[in-house]
């Protein structure tokens, strides 16, 4: 769950029902929004404030968690599909030089997770790009829904894509990458150590740290080959044992 959007919804609900006569109301992620004691004007105001803040619309029906997840999807579609632009030229290790590094291994089945505009397509050999938000991808799909139709991948690239929402969201996607990777396969990561997106204030960034990278190495039976700073991000490489 996107905790930034959840906090926005929760704060506005609490403000809507802040009067003394509403003191018995408890609002949580399991609260069903349409069952709250709205007046038509209060409901319209709540809906308009959230939609104006996020720049997306919703029917605001269901639980708070349901609404947060829908708004997160719509906000992410808008941000990654219309606002975000790649900065491939800025990176020393995960920019264009990564093409030569990956191609030097002669991988047969490369997966680019969260490929964005699919810039490495036709540059990195045997590459398939997936992305849930950008129609330049070979397949518009989240990694959790991706089913490899052939053999396992011997290389996976995730450049800034496994970096959003809660620790559980991060680890579930990381675990799926490990599952899709063949033994002795490589995984190349670029991650954000917690720097907020200036143009996407409701994109929740997971603050990657060396301790998490090492924890995942042990937990998922990987071997960490490289860990270094790349511009304002972090670059690391695993091999699957």
C-alpha positions as CSV (number, residue, x, y, z in Angstrom):
1,X,0.0,0.0,0.0
2,X,1.1,3.5,-0.8
3,X,1.4,5.1,2.7
4,X,1.6,8.6,1.3
5,X,-1.8,8.3,-0.4
6,X,-3.2,6.5,2.6
7,X,-2.1,9.3,4.9
8,X,-3.7,11.9,2.5
9,X,-7.0,9.9,2.6
10,X,-7.0,9.3,6.3
11,X,-6.2,13.0,7.2
12,X,-9.0,14.2,5.0
13,X,-11.5,11.7,6.4
14,X,-10.5,12.7,10.0
15,X,-11.0,16.3,9.1
16,X,-14.4,15.6,7.5
17,X,-15.6,13.9,10.8
18,X,-13.7,16.1,13.3
19,X,-16.8,17.5,15.0
20,X,-17.8,16.4,18.5
21,X,-20.9,14.5,17.2
22,X,-18.6,12.2,15.2
23,X,-16.3,11.3,18.1
24,X,-17.3,7.6,18.0
25,X,-16.2,7.1,14.5
26,X,-13.0,5.1,14.0
27,X,-11.3,5.4,10.6
28,X,-8.8,2.7,9.5
29,X,-7.8,1.1,6.2
30,X,-10.7,-1.3,6.6
31,X,-13.3,1.4,7.0
32,X,-15.9,1.4,4.2
33,X,-16.0,4.9,3.0
34,X,-19.6,5.1,1.6
35,X,-21.0,3.8,4.9
36,X,-19.7,6.8,6.8
37,X,-22.3,9.4,7.9
38,X,-21.8,11.8,4.9
39,X,-23.9,14.7,3.9
40,X,-23.9,15.1,0.1
41,X,-21.9,18.4,0.4
42,X,-19.3,16.9,2.7
43,X,-18.8,13.9,0.5
44,X,-18.4,16.1,-2.6
45,X,-15.9,18.3,-0.8
46,X,-13.8,15.3,0.4
47,X,-13.8,13.8,-3.1
48,X,-12.9,17.1,-4.8
49,X,-10.0,17.8,-2.5
50,X,-8.4,14.3,-3.0
51,X,-8.9,14.4,-6.8
52,X,-7.5,17.9,-7.1
53,X,-4.4,16.9,-5.0
54,X,-3.7,13.8,-7.0
55,X,-4.9,14.8,-10.4
56,X,-6.9,11.6,-10.9
57,X,-10.6,10.7,-10.3
58,X,-12.3,7.8,-8.5
59,X,-15.7,6.8,-7.3
60,X,-14.5,6.5,-3.7
61,X,-16.4,3.3,-3.0
62,X,-15.1,0.4,-0.9
63,X,-12.7,0.3,1.9
64,X,-10.0,2.9,2.5
65,X,-7.4,0.3,1.4
66,X,-9.4,-0.3,-1.8
67,X,-9.5,3.4,-2.6
68,X,-5.8,3.9,-1.8
69,X,-4.8,1.0,-4.1
70,X,-6.9,2.3,-7.0
71,X,-5.6,5.9,-6.6
72,X,-2.1,4.6,-6.3
73,X,-2.5,2.7,-9.6
74,X,-4.1,5.8,-11.4
75,X,-1.5,8.2,-9.9
76,X,1.4,5.9,-10.9
77,X,-0.1,5.5,-14.4
78,X,-0.2,9.2,-14.8
79,X,3.3,9.8,-13.3
80,X,5.2,7.1,-15.0
81,X,3.3,7.2,-18.3
82,X,3.1,11.0,-18.7
83,X,5.4,12.9,-16.3
84,X,8.5,10.8,-15.6
85,X,11.4,10.9,-18.0
86,X,14.6,8.7,-17.9
87,X,18.0,10.1,-17.1
88,X,20.1,7.4,-18.6
89,X,22.9,9.7,-19.5
90,X,23.5,10.6,-15.8
91,X,24.6,7.2,-14.7
92,X,28.1,5.7,-14.9
93,X,27.3,2.1,-14.3
94,X,23.6,1.7,-15.0
95,X,23.4,4.1,-18.0
96,X,24.5,3.2,-21.5
97,X,27.7,1.5,-20.3
98,X,25.5,-1.2,-18.8
99,X,24.8,-2.3,-22.4
100,X,28.4,-3.4,-23.0
101,X,28.6,-5.1,-19.5
102,X,25.4,-7.1,-20.0
103,X,26.2,-8.1,-23.6
104,X,29.7,-9.3,-22.6
105,X,28.1,-12.2,-20.8
106,X,26.2,-13.4,-23.9
107,X,23.0,-13.9,-22.0
108,X,20.2,-15.8,-23.8
109,X,17.1,-14.5,-22.0
110,X,17.3,-11.0,-20.5
111,X,14.4,-9.4,-18.6
112,X,14.2,-5.7,-18.0
113,X,11.8,-5.1,-15.1
114,X,10.1,-1.7,-15.2
115,X,11.7,-0.9,-18.6
116,X,10.0,2.5,-18.9
117,X,10.5,3.6,-22.5
118,X,12.4,0.4,-23.2
119,X,15.6,2.2,-24.1
120,X,17.8,-0.9,-23.9
121,X,15.6,-2.8,-26.5
122,X,17.8,-3.6,-29.6
123,X,20.8,-2.5,-27.6
124,X,21.0,-5.4,-25.1
125,X,20.8,-8.7,-26.9
126,X,17.8,-11.0,-26.2
127,X,16.0,-8.5,-24.0
128,X,12.3,-8.4,-23.1
129,X,11.0,-5.3,-21.4
130,X,8.0,-5.3,-19.0
131,X,6.4,-2.3,-17.4
132,X,2.9,-1.8,-15.9
133,X,2.6,1.8,-16.9
134,X,4.5,2.5,-20.2
135,X,3.2,1.2,-23.6
136,X,6.8,1.2,-25.0
137,X,7.3,-2.1,-23.0
138,X,7.1,-5.4,-24.8
139,X,4.5,-6.4,-22.2
140,X,2.5,-4.0,-20.1
141,X,2.5,-6.0,-16.9
142,X,3.7,-5.8,-13.3
143,X,6.4,-8.2,-12.4
144,X,4.0,-10.0,-10.0
145,X,1.7,-10.9,-12.9
146,X,4.5,-11.7,-15.4
147,X,4.7,-15.3,-16.4
148,X,7.8,-16.2,-18.4
149,X,6.6,-18.3,-21.4
150,X,9.9,-20.0,-21.9
151,X,13.0,-20.9,-19.9
152,X,14.0,-19.0,-16.9
153,X,16.0,-15.8,-17.4
154,X,19.7,-15.8,-17.1
155,X,19.8,-12.0,-16.6
156,X,17.4,-9.6,-14.9
157,X,17.7,-5.8,-15.0
158,X,15.8,-3.6,-12.5
159,X,16.8,0.0,-12.9
160,X,14.9,2.0,-10.4
161,X,11.7,0.0,-10.8
162,X,11.7,-2.1,-7.6
163,X,11.7,1.0,-5.4
164,X,8.1,1.9,-4.5
165,X,5.7,1.6,-1.6
166,X,6.2,-0.6,1.4
167,X,8.9,-3.1,2.4
168,X,6.4,-5.9,1.6
169,X,5.8,-4.5,-1.9
170,X,9.6,-4.4,-2.5
171,X,10.3,-7.8,-1.2
172,X,7.4,-9.5,-3.0
173,X,8.7,-8.2,-6.3
174,X,12.3,-9.0,-5.5
175,X,11.4,-12.5,-4.6
176,X,9.5,-12.9,-7.9
177,X,12.7,-11.7,-9.8
178,X,14.7,-14.4,-7.9
179,X,12.2,-17.0,-8.8
180,X,12.3,-16.0,-12.5
181,X,16.2,-16.1,-12.5
182,X,18.0,-19.2,-13.5
183,X,20.8,-20.6,-11.4
184,X,24.1,-18.7,-11.9
185,X,22.0,-15.9,-13.5
186,X,22.8,-12.2,-12.9
187,X,20.6,-9.5,-11.5
188,X,21.5,-5.8,-12.0
189,X,19.9,-3.2,-9.8
190,X,19.7,0.5,-9.6
191,X,17.9,1.7,-6.5
192,X,16.9,4.9,-4.8
193,X,18.2,5.4,-1.3
194,X,15.1,7.5,-0.3
195,X,15.2,10.6,-2.5
196,X,11.7,11.9,-3.2
197,X,10.6,12.5,-6.7
198,X,10.2,16.3,-7.2
199,X,7.4,15.9,-9.7
200,X,5.7,13.0,-8.0
201,X,5.1,13.9,-4.3
202,X,2.7,10.9,-3.8
203,X,5.2,8.4,-5.2
204,X,6.3,6.5,-2.1
205,X,10.1,5.7,-2.3
206,X,11.5,2.7,-0.4
207,X,14.8,3.8,1.1
208,X,17.2,1.0,0.0
209,X,20.3,0.6,2.2
210,X,23.3,-1.7,2.2
211,X,21.8,-3.6,5.1
212,X,18.8,-4.6,3.0
213,X,20.9,-5.6,0.1
214,X,23.0,-7.9,2.4
215,X,19.9,-9.3,4.1
216,X,18.4,-10.2,0.7
217,X,21.7,-11.8,-0.4
218,X,21.5,-14.3,2.5
219,X,17.7,-14.8,2.5
220,X,17.5,-15.6,-1.2
221,X,20.7,-17.5,-1.6
222,X,22.5,-14.9,-3.8
223,X,26.0,-13.7,-4.0
224,X,26.6,-9.9,-4.0
225,X,29.3,-9.0,-6.6
226,X,29.1,-5.2,-6.7
227,X,27.7,-2.5,-4.5
228,X,28.6,1.2,-5.3
229,X,27.1,4.6,-5.7
230,X,26.0,5.6,-9.2
231,X,25.3,9.4,-9.4
232,X,22.5,9.9,-6.7
233,X,21.4,6.2,-6.8
234,X,23.0,2.9,-5.7
235,X,24.1,0.1,-8.1
236,X,24.5,-3.5,-7.1
237,X,24.8,-6.9,-8.8
238,X,23.9,-10.4,-7.6
239,X,24.5,-13.9,-8.9
240,X,22.0,-16.6,-8.0
241,X,23.7,-19.6,-6.3
